[in-house]
């Protein structure tokens, strides 16, 4: 059994998603960095955050 949330494979994969989304959104056009890119980044970060809180 996992001792902390960091030991969970689902949390690790969610963190990989965060890294992927951050790298992917760096190539967005400048006007979208504060719109769509910001929203995508926040939603990606919420996945591992919710896992950790649960």
N, C-alpha and C positions, 0 to 999 in steps of 0.2 A: 504494500500500500504506500502511496505517496505521503511523504512527511509534510511537504509544503506544496503550494500551487506551482512553484517553479519546477517541481519534479514531474508534473503532468505533461504528457505529450501534447495534449490539446492546447495548453498554454504556450508551449514552445513553438508550435505551428502557428499560433495566433501572432506571436512575436515575429516570426518569419514574414507573415502577411504585412505587418506594420513596416518592416524594412523594405519589402517589395513595393508597397504603396508609396512610401516616401521617395524611393528611387524613381519610380514611374512618374510621379507628379512633378519632378524637377524639370522635366522636358515640356511641361505645359506652357502655353503662351503667358506672358506676364499678366494680362488682364484676368486670367483664370486662376492665378496663384492665390489670390485672396478670395476667390469665389468657390469654384468647384474643387480645386486642389485642397483648400483648407477644409472643406466639408468631408472630402474623402479621407484625409489624414485623421480628422477627429473621429470619424466612424471606425476606422481601422484600429485606432488606439483604444476605443471603447470595448472591443472584443476581449483582449487579454485583461483589461481592467475589470470587466464584469466577471470573468472567470476567477480572478484573484479575490474579488469581493465575495464570491459565492462560496 
